[in-house]
Amino acid sequence: MTKEYCLPIRVYVEDTDAGGIVYYANYLKYLERARTELMRTLGYDKPALFDGMQFVVHSVELKYRVPAVLDDQIIATARLVGVTRTSFTIAQTVKRDEQILVEGTVRAACIDHDSKRPVAIPEDMMQTLKSAL
């Protein structure tokens, strides 16, 4: 089973709408940070861009269950659940204590930096990703 990365986050005024509820798009920022930190634990300090290639979000599927509110201490998680020749998929949640507030998956595709066309994930990175599954 893949190690789950957990990123603690405090909800600030800037994260919320006029009612003190976290604005829905901000959850994407929290999840992005958790994915980035998961990749750091695998040895990729700048996981979005490397050696003429980059990872871009291909698709996102989220379910919003319960809102986070101002001053909540929440945790964004990221766990690698799939790898293909040109992409990887990460299961993610945002939790308050053990309560799941948001859950879903994000698929990131590997593309050539210049042409923006899909390319194969480098073999050494592929092996690292597969070993993390």
N, C-alpha and C positions, 0 to 999 in steps of 0.2 A: 504494500500500500504506500502511496506517495506521501511524503511528509507534507503536512499542511503548514503554510506560513501564516502567522497571525500578526497583524499590524494594529496596535492600539491607536485609537483616534479619539480626540475630545471634540464634541460638536460646539462650534462657536457661532456667534451671531451671524457672521458672514456666510455660514452654511445654510441658514434658514430663510424661510419666507416670512411674511408679515405676521403669521400665526405662531412662529417659533418652531415650525416643523422643517426638517431637512428637505431642501428643494430636491426633487427627484433626480435631476442631472448630476448633483454632487455625489451621489452614490457611485457613479461611473468614475469619478476622480479617486474616490477611496479605493475602489477595486483596481484601478490602474496602479496606484501606489503599492498595493499588496502584490500584484503580478510582478512589478519591477523588483521588489524586494525578494520575492521567491526566486527570480532569475539570478539575483546577486548571490543567493545561497548556493546556486549551482555553478558559480564562478564567472558570471557574465555581468561585469560592472556597468556596461552601457548596452543593455540588451536590445534596445530599439535599433541601433545602428552599429554595424561592424563590417570590416573588409568589403566594402562596396555593396553590402546587402543591408536590408533592414526588415524589421517585423512591423506589420501594420495590422490593426484590428480588421478582421474579415467579417465577423458576425458576433452579435451579442444577443443573448436571450436572458431576460431578467423577470423575476416575479417579485413584486413589492407586496409584502405581507403586513407589516406594522411599521409606522413611521418612527424614526429617531427624532428626538427633540433637543432643544437648546440645553447645553451643558451635559448631555449624556456622554458617558464613556462607552464607546463602541469598539468592536474589533472587526476589521476587514480580513478575510481569509482568502487564500489561494492554494489550490492543489492541482497539480498536473494530472490529467486523466486520459490524455490521448496524444499520439504523435503520428503524423503521416510524413511523406517525403517532403512536403512543402509547408506544413503547418503543425501547430500544436493547439490543444484545447485544455483550458483550465476551468475547473469548477470553483465557484466563488460564493462567499456569503458575506453579509454584514450582520453581526450579532450584537445584542445587548445582553450581557451575562450569557446564558445559554439559549436565549430566545432569538430565533432567526427573523431578522427584519427584512432582508433582501437575499434572494438566492438566484443563481443562474450559472451560465457558462459563457466563456469568451473564447473565440477561436482567433488565433493570430497567424497570419500568413507571412512567409518569407518571400520578399521581392528584391529584384535588382534595384539598387538605389537610383541609377540613371534611367533605365527603361521603364521602371515601375511594373515589370512583368514578373510573374511567379518564377522562383528558382528553388532548387533543392536546398534544404538545410544542410550546411556543411557536415561532413561525416563525423568529425569529432564532437560537434554539438549534438548531432543525432544520437550518438552513443551515450552522451551525458543525459540527454532527455529521456531516452529509453531506460536507462538505469534508474532514473528517478520515478518511473512508473511503478 
